[in-house]
Amino acid sequence: MANPRTVLTSAPSPPGCSCSSSSSPPAFEPPSPSDGELLRSLHRLARDLSAGDAAAETPAPFLRAALAFVTRRSKLLAAAFDDLAVCAAAADLPRSASLCLREVLLVLQRFKALAADCAARSRMRLLLQSDEIEEEVRELQQDLATLLDLLPVAELGLAEDVLDLLALASRQCRRFAPPAGAERALKARVLSLIQGIEREIVPERERLEEILEEVGISDAATCSDEIESLEWEIGDRASERWTDAMIALVGLLRYAKCVLFSATPRPSDSKTGPEVDEEGEPPAAPPDFRCPITLDIMREPVVVASGQTYDREPIARWFDSGKSTCPKTGQVLTNLELVPNKALKNLIAKWCRENGVAMESSEASKSEPAQAVSANKAALEAARMTASFLVKKLSISFSPDAADRVVHEIRLLSKSGNDCRAFVGEAGAVPLLVPLLYSEDAGLQLNAVTALLNLSILEANKKRIMHAEGAVEAVGHILSSGATWRAKENAAAAVLSLAAVHTYRRRLGRNMSIVEKLVHLVRTGPASTKKDALAALLSLAGEREIVGKLVDAGVAQVALSAVGEEETAAAVLAALAKRGGAEAIVGMDGAVARLVAEMRRGTEWGRENATAALVLLCRRLGARAVTQVMAVPGVEWAIWELMGTGTERARRKAVSLGRICRRWAAASAADGERGNGCPAASVVPPAMMAS
């Protein structure tokens, strides 16, 4: 930090003149507030600091003594600045006094920023950085004292009591000595706990409770808030020096929440919220939270050069397709750099938590870096202890309320990374979760199916779930009779996750009960549920030997009905056409026309898959399918447009479809010349007529 005397003498002044000399300022000197505005700003800022009580706003009790000094100094200065404002109203301040007070304003602004920063940080991070914070407070106090000493009070004509206030404030600032001993001892005890966990020593309950009480964590709600804050700070790399310790503390706090606070979820964590309404959709997200390309809630919002925000995946696909314009404004971008919009991401995450909306179906997208957690022995051991404790507690939980609290914590733990999923699976959670899928308690049922979904992300847990007695049937029960749409949606996502393994995909596809229930969800479910059900059917359609059964179950019909609403629907039709379902698709009334419409007006991925489906239909069925394609008005122009504006794969498919149509047109023209009565080809754009 710069010495205030140096900062003061380096303040703007006319070239070649000292602060005491009088000269008109040069034309290029930036405008500065008048003395009256300066003193009003000082008075307002000092009053805000004293009234806001920075010490009370910080979540950490151990820092309140240090920040309380800010409040007390501000009260003294507010009274002094009030009197100074009267002096400035009568006459301009001396140049040296004006410069000095401007530096005082900067110091107070830094005080305010520090207090606000401390109020926003997690308690554990404040503890780890307590030495740095107290040193910053001390330096600010010394800077303020120096500036008050430099203030030319004799030239200001201040009253004696005001002079006494300024002198008192200066003396108190110089005497500032934060009581760091207690904070250092608490910090040492926390780090000692982490070291003990690294050596696989289970923390003593009384010791853990005492330490958390001193940090300011006394119940499940504050513990959950602390975990959440730490995870965001780790993801944002808020403190590289303490990242390892913060990761370890997340694991320790999860363990403490379960052991000390009976794993009691906050209402916002366990609420069934909007998905309880079986007749309606989950709450609509604000328009600013939706990607302009996909219209879905953004998971990774990024800003492009035009200032518009998009979700990372769709805008990356847009750029990968060769475009260099802003999709929303059409502006040609000077660069294709994607800048993360962390502020918007935090707002979206907060809205999703408050409204019970999952940002991702697996709930696996969390800011905590998985690799760092895997390399952190203390975090791993804490996670292992937590998993073991929770599974043991679940095995002896006989009431739905007690089971719900434990399963809720298993759900949270299982979305924290593959190591945690492995620990929960190894502890034997899967057989205990399966019966809970039949629970009549909506919250318990949702927590159980979501926990299984999160666990299924790990390959070893897929095997545990598929081999658990009655697990597939229990998931099927949720698909048809789940208490909420969210439970049904997560059950469909679980089918999708399990179907990632070839053997399990074949087994699930042969289970007609599962297929029929997924088809029913596509027909009757809200948009988010329909999307997950279609994704599961798309995965099952990857098995050639079960495509016939899928068609018989009505998969082609429901996928066709969803074309134009869900981009996955066209992908399902393409998968069916590729593996034996082409005949059934072409036989459905209006199928080809709807695919052409999707090729013209769908999303990037929807257009791509609709074109792929049309190519497959034409190749599998020949003239029967091509005739239907060419009978759709404007199809040639749609193909031509896609060849120029689609993704790389879409352009390839459009070229193939154009070639097929061109050959059909040539053959039709030749047959027409021979007088066999075949219809003449429609007009084909010049670009398509090229060989």
FENRAMO-V336369 format. One record per helix or strand. SS is the DSSP state (helix for helix, strand for strand). FROM is the first residue (numbers start at 1). LEN is the number of residues. Records with the same first field share a line. If there is no record, write none. Layout:
SS=FROM-LEN ; FROM-LEN
//
This chain:
helix=4-6 ; 35-18 ; 54-4 ; 61-30 ; 95-26 ; 123-6 ; 130-21 ; 153-3 ; 160-15 ; 180-19 ; 205-11 ; 220-16 ; 243-18 ; 267-4 ; 273-4 ; 287-3 ; 312-9 ; 342-14 ; 370-5 ; 377-19 ; 400-14 ; 418-9 ; 429-10 ; 442-14 ; 459-9 ; 471-11 ; 485-14 ; 502-9 ; 512-13 ; 527-14 ; 544-9 ; 555-8 ; 568-11 ; 582-5 ; 591-11 ; 604-18 ; 623-8 ; 635-11 ; 648-26 ; 686-4
strand=290-1 ; 297-1 ; 301-3 ; 309-3 ; 325-1 ; 332-1 ; 339-2
//
